[in-house]
């Protein structure tokens, strides 16, 4: 499932953030993706990783 989220983050960053994050993070990602695809992907990967880390009980 995690690999699928990263793939979605690569192809459609705002959708991946919407499924993993909050509305505010989704808006930030849409703006970053409009500036350039790469900033949106990096932000999406960060949000996906952060969500997965918190979900496992780790705060790092």
N, C-alpha and C positions, 0 to 999 in steps of 0.2 A: 504493500500500500504506500509506503514512504517513497519508493522509487517512482510510483505513478504520480505522486504529488510533485516531485522534482521535475518530472517530464512535463507535467501541466504548467509548472512554473517557468519552464523553458519556452513552451509554446504560447501560453496565454497567461502571462504574469498576473494581471488583475484578478482573473478568475481563481487562480491558485491562492492568492492572498484573501480573497473573499471567503473561500472555503476554510481557510486556516486562521484568519485574523479577524479584526474588528472592522467596523465601517470606516473609521478614521484611517486605519492602515490601508484599506482598499482605496480610499480617495488619494492618499499619498502615492500609492503605487500607480494609479491611473495617471497622475501628474508626471511621475518619473518615467513611465512608459511613453508618454507623449513627448517628453524631452528627448528620449532615446530609448531604444529597446534594451540595451545593456543595463542601464541603471534600474530599469523596472525588473529585469531578471535577477540582478544582484539583491535587490530589496525583497523580492519574492522568496529567493533562497534563504535569506536571513530570517524572514518571518516563518517559513516552513520549518527551518531548523530550530528556531526558538520555540515554536509550538510543540515540536516533537520532544525537545529537551525538557520542557516543563511538564509535558504529559507523562514522562518517565520518572518524574519526581526530582530531577536535577535542576538546580537553579542556575547553573553555569551555561 
